[in-house]
Amino acid sequence: MKGSMILSSTKAKLKLIPLGGLQEIGKNMMVVEYRDTMIVIDCGLMFPDEDMLGIDLVIPDITYLLKNKEKVKAIILTHGHEDHIGALPYVLKQLNTPIYATRLTLGLIGNKLKEFGILSEVEMNIIKPKDRLKFGEIEVEFIKTNHSIADSVAVALHTPVGVIVHTSDFKVDYQPVDGELIDLHRFSELGKNGVLALLSDSTNVEREGYSMSESTVGHNFTEMFRDAKQRIIVATFASNIHRIQQVINASAMCGRKVAISGRSMVNVIGVATEIGYLNIPENITIDIDSIDKYPPDKITIITTGSQGEAMSALTRMANSDHRKVEITPGDTVIISASPIPGNEKLVLRVINQLFKKGAIVIYEALADVHVSGHANQEELKLMQALVKPKYFIPVHGEYRHLVQHAKLAEEMGVNNNNIFVLDNGSVVEFTKENVKLAGSVMAGKVLVDGLGVGDVGNIVLRDRKHLSSDGLIVVVVTISKESGLVIAGPDIISRGFVYVRESEDLMEEARLVIKEALNRCEEKKTTEWSTIKSYIKDSLRNFLYEKTKRNPMILPIIMEI
């Protein structure tokens, strides 16, 4: 699984360089490089880990692309999920490169770029399955796939060295809602003609069998809608157009009006309707302000918040913070999504709140109200069997997913030495004769905090963790500029450590400790502020730990007058 280490020939090399999406879920970005041409596949973000305090988003480090700006010919987006398009506004501000994507994906990107005020500066090109585009000596072919968002494609890169197939996120759905089947025939044709390497989605490699068809959710919705006695509130991903279509269809069959809640849901439904990807019957939708004008059993609300996000519409409903929707006993709430890893507690908290309000809550553990958009083991085997790659690189998954997918590929006949489990930044070089691992380039996490991109690093995060776990003590001392003697203080301010009024004795002892440290500085005729601060910090830290077994951040401030 480490791959062969044969020395490459002097001929032109094809390089595959993942800048994100390996050994993690999110921020997908793959670079394909041949001579003076670079193609970037996807440009996604990742949501922060719990220990990334205050961080809003995580995006790929594109230092390698910026160093090779003149080579980057295109950014190709395989579908419209945030983990594949979310970093675009940040990347395009530094790297203004033409974008190629399907119609719905471009519609979602357009909304995003408009919010950032850069829409007019970006060249956007619509592609569709079976299209082929030439960039230098690389020809890119787009292949229809199924996923949990419409207009998803895989890419086949025809290069002088060989064909690379990148599935991106996919599943095999024999009964898709829109009737558009994955183009298995084209994958098979490519396999017959010879595929150098396959890069395949590893997200669901741990799940046996086949993933369920999206259409099964629609059948279940219809039954649930018929049984519901009051309002129905469905929370799902705004990007899941087919799921939204099925909610609308079930509502229409049961004579219900549909209201939309949540900004992203309103935006996505607007884009999808405008370009014909949602079929909404006339007079079925109503404004969220009008829901009280109809009987409860004639209302469906489609909302954001399936992940328990703090500011989402469903969470605000559960907490009685929503300005227009109040959960009442007997309402049916359907959470039509599975929690993204790390969001489980948030989702369960919302579910508990909804139950407390008397709602009937239906979620994945109780009924088939969600299906995954990712291929299970048998579908992954089918892709291997059709494409028959010489080399295999598992992508889109944490380390355990990549390893399991590598084992599955080996079971399907791929030589162990031809399988590469990579890190972000790894460089795989192909020639017509062989392949080798050729070092690495800079790749990592760039943290986005508010308007700051990359200005919060490990040191700031370390300080935030320290503050969050132990609190802060600020020591203010005023020193005479002429004599160097202390003329006021020390004053102590505590934040997140102890409440000063309830710990007056501790604070008074702390002041004495600081005074002793200052006296030592005076005795040694120490006037350097940095040295005085060190004395204060060391003395106070030792004292507080001895007394409380806590280690707050200590911030001495010296004022000179």
N, C-alpha and C positions, 0 to 999 in steps of 0.2 A: 504493500500500500504506500510505500515511500516513493515508488516509481524508479525506473532505471536511471542510472547516472552516466550513460554513455556520452562520451564527448561529441559535441555537435560538429557538423561539417562547416566549412567556410561559406557555404551557400546561405542565401537569405533565410532569415528565421521568422517564423510566426510565433508571436508571444501572446500568451493569455495571462492577464494580471488582474486578480480580484482586488478591488479597493474597499470592498464591503460585502457583507452577506454571508461570509463563511465563519463558522464557529459562533454564530449569533443569529437571531431572528430579526431581520430588518436591515436598513441602509444598504440595500443591494446595489452594487455597481461593479461591472466587469469591463475591463479594457482589452480590446483585441488590437494587436499592433503588427503591421507588416511593412517593412521599409519605412517610408515617410508618411504612412497612413495609420491613424488611430481611430477606432470606432468605440464609443462608450455605450454599453448596454445597461440601461436603467440608472436611476439617480435618486435613490431612496433615502428616507430618514429612519431613525429608530427612536422609540420612546425611552426615556431615561430609566436606569435601574433605581431601586429604592434608595441606594446610598448616594445617588447624584443629587444632593439636596439643592432645590431651587432651579434645577436645570429643566428647560422646556423641551428641548429636542436634541438629538445626536445625529450628526451628518458625517459623511466620509471625509477623510483628509485627501484633498485633490492636489497636493504639492506636486506629484509626478505629472499630472496633466498640465499644471501651470508651467512647469519647466519645459514642456513639449507642446506649447500652445499651437504652434504652426502645424503640427501633425494632426491635431484633433479635427476630424472632418464632420463628425455627426454624433449626436446623442440620440439613441434609439430607445423608446419606451415601450415595454411589452404590454403593459396594462396600467390602469389608473389608480392602483392602491398607493397609499402614502409611503409604504416601504419600498416603492419603486419610482415614485415621482416627487416625493415630499421635499427633497433637498434641492430641487431645481432652482427655486428663486435665489437661494444662497450661492449656488454654483454659477448660475448665469451672470451674476453680478461680477464675477471674476473671469468667466470663460464664456464669452458670447459665441455660442456654437449653434448651428441649425439643429432643430429638433424634428424627429420623425416619429409619428405615432398614429394610431387609428383614431377615428372620428370622435368617439366618446372620450378617449383618453386625452385628446387635444382640448376637448371642451372643458374637462376638469382642470387641465393645466392652465387654460386661458383664465379661468376664474381665479386661480392661485396667483398667476403673474399680474393680473389686474390689481389685486389687493396690494401687491408689492410695488405697483407703479412702473413695471418694466415691460408690460405686454407689447407695447409698440416697438420696443427695441429688439424683440426676439423673432427670428425667422422660424415659422412653424409649418410643417408639411404633413398633409394627410396621406397615410398609406392604408392599404387593405390587404387581407390575405391573398397570396399568390403574386403580389407585387415583387419586383426585383429591382434593386438600386445598386449602382456601381460607385464605389468610393476608392479611387486609386486602383489597386489591383485586387481589392476585396469587393465581391458582389454579395449583397445581403438579400436574402429571400425571406418572406414573411409567411408563416404557416398558421392556420386557424387552430386554436385550442379552446378548451372549456376551462372556466375558473369561476370564482364567486363574484365576478364582475364581467359585464359584457365587453366585447371587443378585445379580448385577450389574444395575443399571438406568441408563437415561438419564433426563433430566427435560425436560419441556416446560413452560415458564412462560407461562401465558395472562395477559396484562396488558392494561390499557386502551390501551396504545400498540401492542401487537402480540404475537406469539408468539416466544419465545426457545427454541431447542432446544439443550440442552447434552448431548452424547453421553457425556461422561466417557470412561474407557478402554473400548474396545470392539473387537470383531472380528466378522466374519460367518462363522459356523461352520454349515455345512449338515448336519453330522453330530455335534452335541454329545453328550457322554457321557451327560448326563441327559435328552436328547431335547427339551430346551427351546430352541426356535429364537429367534433375535433377531426382534423384531416389526417386520419391514420394512414390513408392510402399514400399521402405524400411522404410521411415518415418512412413508410415501407419502401417506396421508390428510392429514397436517399440511401437507405440501408443496402439495397441491392446494388447500387452504384458505388458504394464504399464510403463510409464515414470515418474520418480520422479520429475525432473525439466527440464524446457526448457529455454535456453539462446538464445535469438533471435535478429537479426539485426534490429535496430530501425531507421536507417538513413532516410528512405523515408516514415515513418509512417504518416506524414502529407499529403501525396499525395493519393487522392482517386483512386479507380479503380485498374487497372493492369498496370504494366510497359510494354512498347512496346518491341517487339522482336528485338534483334540485327540485324536480317536479313532485317528488314525494312530499316535500314540505307543503306544496300547494294543496294537495289532497287533504292533508291533516288540518291546514288552515280552514278549509271549507267546513269540515266536521265541527271544529271548535267554534267557528263563527255561528253555525246553526244552533249550537247548544247554549251560547252566551245569552244571558238575560239582560245585561246592561251594556255599558260602553266597553269597547275593546281598545286596548292600547298596545300597540306592537312596537317594540324597540329592536332596531337592527342597525347594521352598518349602512350609512348613507350611500355608500358606493355600490351596495348590492342591489342593482337595478332589477334583476330577475326576482329577488325576494319581494321587493316593493311591488312589482307587477302582480305577484301572486296575492299579496294582501289586498290590492285594489280589486282583483278579479273576485276574490272571496267576498269582499264587501259588496260588490255589485250584485252577486248572486243572492246575497241575503238582504238586499235593499238598504244598505247602510251608506251614509255619506262619509267622506274621508277628509280629515283635517290633518295638516302637516305641522309638526312642532320641531324646532331646532334649526339654527341657521344653516348648518352644513346640509341638512336634509332638504331644506327649501332650495338651496343652491343647486344641489345635484339633480333633484327632480326637475327643476327648471331647465337645466342643460339637457338632460336625457329626453324630456318631452319635446323640446325645441328641435332636436335632431332626429326625432322619430324612434328612439329606443324604448320609450314608455308609451303604451297605448292606454290612455285614460278616457273612459266613457264620458260623454257630455253630461254636465250638471252633477257629477258625482262628488267633486271636490268642493269644500267650503272653507272659508277663512276660520282660523282657530278661534277668533272672537265670536263666531256664530254658533258654537257647539251647544250652548244652552237653549237655543231656539228649537232644538230637535229632541225627541224622546231619547233617553239613554240607550235604548236597544236599536237605535238607528244611527249610531255614531261609531266610527273607527278613527283612532288617532295614530298616525305613524310618527315615531319620534326617534331622536338620537338618544344615546345613553346606555347602550347595551353593554358597555364596559365599565359602568359605574363611575364614569368621570365626574369629578366634583362639580363642575359647572354645567353639565349636560342637562337636557330637558327632563329626562326621566328621574335623575337624581333630585332635581329641584321639586318635581312632583312628589317624590317619596318623602321629602323633607318639608313639604308644605311651603316651599319657597317659589313655586311657579306662579306667575302672575295671572295665568289664564286657565290652568287646569288644576283642580283639586281632586285627589283620589277619594272616592267614596266607597263604602262597603258594597261588595257585589261587582265592582268593576273587574274585568278580566285583563290582566297584564301578561303579555306574551313576550318573553325575552328571547328573540330569535337570533342568537349568536352564542358562540362559546367564548369564555374569557380568554383573552390573550395572556400567556404566561406572565405572572406577576400581578394581574388584575383580579385574581380570584376573590381576595378579601373585599375589595371594593364592590364587586358584583353581589356577593353574599350579603353585604351590609345593606345594599339597596333592596334586595329581595326581602330581608327581614323587616325593613321599614314598611314595605308595601303590604306584607302580611299583617303587620300591626294595624294598618289602616283598614283592614277588612277586605283587601283585594284578593281575588283568585289569581295566583301567580303561577304561570306555566313556563318552565325553562328546560334546558337541554337534559337535565337529570331526570325529568319527569315524563317527557314526551319528545317525539321527533319533530321539533320545531326549528332545527338547524341541521344543515349538512355542511361538511367541509368542502372547501374549494381545492383541496390538494389531493393528489393521487395516493391511494393506499398501496400496499406491497404488490398486489397482483397487477395493478395498472403500471407500476414502475417496472415490473418484469416485462409487461407487454411492450413498453417503450424500448427496453433493452433488446427484446427479441426482434422488434421491427427495425431498429436503427443499426444493430450489430456493430457497435463502435470498436475500433482497435484500442483506443484509450478512453478512460472514463474519469471524470472529475465530478464528484457529488457537490452540489451547491445548495444554497438556501436552507440553512439549518445549523443548529448547535453542534458541537464536536461529536456528541454521541450519535446524532442523526447522520452525520457524514460517514462515521465509521460503520454504522449499520447498513447504510446504502452501499458502501464499498464492498461489504460482505455479500450483499444481495447481488451486486454486479459480478462478483467472482463466481457465485453460484450459477449465474447465467452464462458463464463461459469466458468472461474477460480475464486475461492473464493478470495475476496478482501484481506483477512488476509494471503493468500498464495502468494501474489505478493510482491516482494522486489525491490524497487528503491534504488539502492546502490550508495555509493561514492567509489572512488578508495581507496583501503586499507580496506574496510569493510570485515568482516569475517562472512560468513553464514555457520552454522554447521547443518548438517543433521544426524539424526540417523534413525533407522527403525520406531521409534515411533513418532518423531516430528522434528521440525526445530526451530532454534533460531538465532538471530543476536548475535554474540559473540565478540563484541568489534572491534578493528581494528589493523592493522599493519602499519608500515611506508610505505607510498606511496606518490609519488609526481613527480615533474618535475626535471630532471637533464638536465642542459643546456650545449649544445656543441657549443663552439666558437673556430673555427680553430682546433688546436690540443688539446685545453683544454677541458676536460670533467668534468663538475661539479665545475670548479674553478671560474665560474662567478655566483654569487648569487644575492640576493635581494639588497644588499648594492651597488654592482657594477652597477646593472641595474638602481638603484635610481640615482646614480651619472651620469650615461649616459643620463638619462632623463633630469636631471638638466642641464647638459652641452648642450644638444640638444635644450632646450627651452630658456635658459638664457645666455649661453656662459660662458667664463672663464676669470678671472682677476688674473694674477700672480704678486705678489709684492716681489721684491728682495731688501733685506737690508743687508749691510755689517757692521759688528760690530767688534770692536777691542777686541781681546782676553784679553789683559791686563787691559784696562780701562773700557771695557763694553760699551763704547760710540759708537754712529753711526758714521762711517767714510766715508760711501758712500751710496747713494740712498736716499730715496726709488726710485727704477725704477719700472715702471708699464708696463706690457705686457698684451694686450687685445686680446682675440681670441673669435670670435663669439658674442661679446658684443657690442662694438662700434669700428669704425675705428679710430685709435689714431690721425692720421693727421687731420681728420675732426672734432675731438672733443678735440682739444688741451686745450681749456679753462677748460673743464670738468676734464681732466687728471691732469692739474695743480692744480685745487682745491682739487682733490683727494690726490695728493702728500702732500698738506698742512695738510689735515685731518690725513694722516698717520704719518706725522712728529709730530703733536700734540699728537697722541697716543704714539709715541715713547718717547716724552718728559715726558709724565706722567709716563711712565715706569722708566725713569731715575730718576725722582723726588722721586719715591717710592722705588728706588734702586732695581727694579725688574730685575733679571738676568735669571730667568727660561724661556727657549725658548718657552715652551708651553703657558706660561702666556702672553709673548710678542705677540705671534701669535694671541692669542684670542683677545687682545686689538686691533690689526690691523684689524682683521676680523670684529669685532663688530662695530668699528668706521666706517670702509669703507662701510660695508653693509648698515648701517643706512643712510649714506650720499648718496650712489648711489640710494637707493630706493626713498629717498626724492626727488632727482633730476630727476630720470628717470622712476620711478615706475617699475624698473626691479630688479631682484634678481640673479645676476650671481654667479657662484661658485667662491669663493675667496681662492687663494692658496698662503699664505705667505711663502717665502723662506729666511732663515737667513743664511748668510755666515759669518764665523768667521775667522779673520786673525790677 
